Amino acid sequence: QRVTSSDWLETISTIPKSRVLWRIRHPLISITAVALLASIAHCGLGLPGLPTLAAHTLLGSGLSLLLVFRTNSAYQRFQEGRKIWNDILDLCRDIALTMR
């Protein structure tokens, strides 16, 4: 069953049970902690930061991890479909050869 955009509330409620999130929890927590410390040092303590220090640059690593998992999942589905299609073609060729 495909997930539609209207299922967003149900999707958000399944995040705590996510196996992928459980597997990447340590890198995700460490990236978030570093981003939080950098933000506190820059804003709260008045320490100078990088000129490009913005929320989207701090969260870029976490977002890229999520994008990689999504891309990898799509590529695996594509490869599985390609394998099934090749099996179908092989079967059709075998049937055509036996009909001769």
C-alpha positions in Angstrom: 0.0 0.0 0.0 1.4 3.4 -1.0 1.6 6.2 1.4 -0.2 9.4 0.3 0.2 12.9 1.4 -3.1 12.7 3.3 -1.6 10.0 5.6 0.9 12.4 7.1 -0.5 12.2 10.7 -0.3 8.4 10.6 3.2 8.5 9.1 4.4 10.9 11.9 3.0 8.6 14.6 5.1 5.7 13.2 8.4 7.6 13.5 9.2 6.3 17.0 8.9 2.7 15.7 11.0 3.3 12.6 13.7 0.7 12.1 15.8 3.0 10.0 15.6 5.8 12.6 16.7 3.3 15.2 19.7 2.2 13.1 20.9 5.8 12.4 20.1 7.2 15.9 23.7 7.6 17.0 24.9 9.6 14.0 21.7 11.6 14.0 22.0 12.5 17.7 25.6 13.5 17.3 25.0 15.7 14.3 22.0 17.3 16.1 24.1 17.9 19.2 26.9 19.5 17.3 24.4 21.8 15.5 22.8 22.7 18.8 26.2 23.5 20.4 27.2 25.6 17.4 23.9 27.5 17.6 24.3 28.1 21.3 27.9 29.3 21.0 27.0 31.6 18.1 23.7 33.1 19.4 23.7 32.6 23.2 27.4 33.3 24.0 28.0 35.8 21.2 30.9 33.9 19.8 31.7 34.6 16.2 30.5 32.0 13.7 31.0 31.3 10.1 29.4 33.8 7.8 27.2 31.0 6.3 26.1 29.7 9.7 22.4 29.2 9.2 19.9 26.5 10.2 19.8 24.9 6.8 23.6 24.5 6.7 23.6 22.9 10.2 20.8 20.5 9.4 22.2 19.7 5.9 24.0 16.5 7.1 20.9 15.1 8.7 18.7 15.9 5.7 21.3 14.3 3.4 21.3 11.1 5.4 17.5 10.9 5.0 17.8 11.6 1.3 20.4 8.9 0.8 18.2 6.3 2.6 15.3 7.3 0.4 17.4 7.2 -2.8 18.9 3.8 -1.9 15.4 2.4 -1.2 14.2 3.6 -4.6 17.3 2.2 -6.4 16.7 -1.2 -4.7 13.1 -1.2 -5.8 14.2 -0.4 -9.4 16.8 -3.2 -9.4 14.2 -5.6 -8.1 11.7 -4.6 -10.8 14.5 -4.9 -13.4 15.3 -8.4 -12.3 11.7 -9.5 -12.4 11.3 -7.9 -15.9 14.4 -9.9 -17.1 12.9 -13.1 -15.7 9.7 -12.4 -17.6 11.6 -11.8 -20.8 13.6 -15.0 -20.4 10.4 -17.0 -19.8 8.8 -15.5 -22.9 11.9 -16.4 -25.0 11.8 -20.0 -23.6 8.1 -20.3 -24.5 8.8 -18.9 -28.0 11.7 -21.3 -28.6 9.6 -24.3 -27.5 6.7 -23.3 -29.8 9.0 -23.5 -32.9 
